[in-house]
Amino acid sequence: MEDIDNLLLPEINLETDDIIMNIAVKKDYSVIEDIDQRKEEFIKDLKAFIEEFSQTEESKEFMKYYD
């Protein structure tokens, strides 16, 4: 399997008034033909990623930046 650092992955920058997030997407969403379903699957995966991150020690360490 090719090292993930050597892959050309699609990237997206999401920005709100409070957060800038750079995301590289590893999942191949091209297998979902309907674009609306593809979008829903991506959003579902993004929410799951954020929920998973919120449960990690890294999220607590990240918030310690504001101490």
MARTOR-669775 format. One record per atom (N, C-alpha, C): x, y, z; residue in one letter. Coordinates in steps of 0.1 Angstrom, whole numbers, padded with zeros to 4 digits, always signed. Example, Ala and Ser with C-alpha at 12.3 -4.5 7.8 and 13.67 -1.06 7.14 Angstrom:
% residues 2
+0132-0057+0078A +0123-0045+0078A +0132-0033+0078A +0128-0022+0071S +0137-0011+0071S +0129+0000+0079S 
END
This chain:
% residues 67
+0008-0012+0000M +0000+0000+0000M +0009+0012+0000M +0005+0022-0008E +0013+0034-0009E +0012+0042+0003E +0023+0048+0007D +0024+0057+0019D +0014+0068+0017D +0006+0071+0027I -0004+0082+0027I +0002+0095+0024I +0014+0098+0028D +0021+0111+0025D +0024+0113+0011D +0025+0102+0003N +0028+0103-0011N +0016+0103-0020N +0004+0102-0015L -0008+0102-0023L -0012+0117-0026L -0018+0119-0037L -0024+0132-0040L -0039+0131-0036L -0042+0137-0025L -0056+0136-0020L -0063+0149-0023L -0077+0148-0025P -0084+0160-0026P -0084+0168-0013P -0083+0181-0014E -0083+0189-0001E -0094+0200-0002E -0098+0204+0010I -0108+0214+0011I -0105+0223+0023I -0107+0236+0022N -0105+0245+0033N -0119+0250+0037N -0122+0248+0049L -0135+0253+0054L -0132+0264+0064L -0140+0275+0062E -0137+0287+0071E -0150+0293+0075E -0151+0296+0088T -0161+0304+0094T -0155+0316+0101T -0163+0323+0108D -0158+0335+0116D -0148+0330+0127D -0150+0318+0131D -0142+0313+0143D -0131+0302+0140D -0133+0295+0129I -0124+0284+0126I -0120+0283+0111I -0108+0279+0109I -0103+0276+0096I -0098+0261+0097I -0104+0253+0088M -0100+0239+0089M -0096+0234+0075M -0084+0228+0074N -0079+0222+0062N -0081+0207+0063N -0087+0201+0053I -0090+0187+0053I -0085+0181+0040I -0078+0169+0042A -0075+0161+0031A -0084+0148+0032A -0090+0145+0021V -0100+0134+0021V -0094+0122+0015V -0094+0111+0024K -0089+0098+0020K -0099+0089+0013K -0112+0090+0017K -0122+0082+0012K -0125+0085-0003K -0128+0074-0011D -0131+0076-0025D -0146+0077-0026D -0151+0089-0027Y -0166+0091-0028Y -0171+0090-0042Y -0162+0087-0052S -0166+0086-0066S -0175+0073-0068S -0175+0064-0059V -0183+0052-0060V -0198+0055-0058V -0201+0067-0052I -0215+0071-0050I -0218+0080-0062I -0227+0075-0071E -0230+0082-0084E -0238+0095-0082E -0248+0095-0073D -0257+0106-0071D -0249+0117-0063D -0248+0129-0068I -0240+0139-0061I -0246+0143-0048I -0259+0143-0047D -0265+0146-0034D -0263+0136-0023D -0263+0123-0027Q -0260+0112-0018Q -0245+0113-0014Q -0237+0116-0024R -0222+0117-0022R -0220+0128-0011R -0226+0139-0013K -0225+0151-0004K -0230+0146+0010K -0241+0140+0011E -0246+0135+0024E -0236+0126+0031E -0230+0117+0023E -0221+0107+0029E -0208+0115+0034E -0204+0124+0027F -0192+0132+0031F -0195+0140+0044F -0207+0146+0045I -0211+0154+0056I -0212+0144+0068I -0218+0133+0066K -0220+0123+0077K -0206+0119+0082K -0196+0116+0073D -0183+0112+0077D -0176+0124+0084D -0178+0136+0080L -0172+0148+0086L -0177+0149+0100L -0190+0148+0102K -0196+0148+0116K -0190+0137+0125K -0189+0125+0119A -0184+0114+0127A -0169+0117+0131A -0162+0123+0122F -0148+0126+0124F -0147+0136+0136F -0155+0146+0136I -0155+0157+0146I -0159+0151+0159I -0169+0142+0159E -0174+0136+0172E -0163+0127+0177E -0156+0119+0169E -0145+0111+0173E -0134+0119+0179E -0130+0130+0172F -0120+0139+0177F -0123+0145+0191F -0136+0148+0193S -0140+0154+0206S -0138+0145+0217S -0137+0132+0215Q -0136+0122+0225Q -0121+0119+0228Q -0112+0125+0221T -0098+0121+0222T -0090+0130+0232T -0079+0125+0237E -0071+0133+0246E -0065+0145+0238E -0063+0143+0225E -0057+0154+0217E -0066+0166+0217E -0080+0164+0217S -0089+0175+0217S -0087+0183+0230S -0085+0176+0241K -0082+0183+0254K -0069+0191+0254K -0059+0184+0248E -0046+0191+0247E -0047+0203+0238E -0054+0202+0228F -0056+0213+0218F -0063+0225+0226F -0072+0223+0234M -0079+0233+0241M -0070+0239+0252M -0060+0232+0256K -0050+0238+0266K -0043+0250+0260K -0043+0251+0247Y -0037+0263+0241Y -0042+0276+0247Y -0055+0276+0251Y -0061+0288+0257Y -0059+0290+0272Y -0051+0281+0278D -0049+0283+0292D -0040+0295+0295D 
END
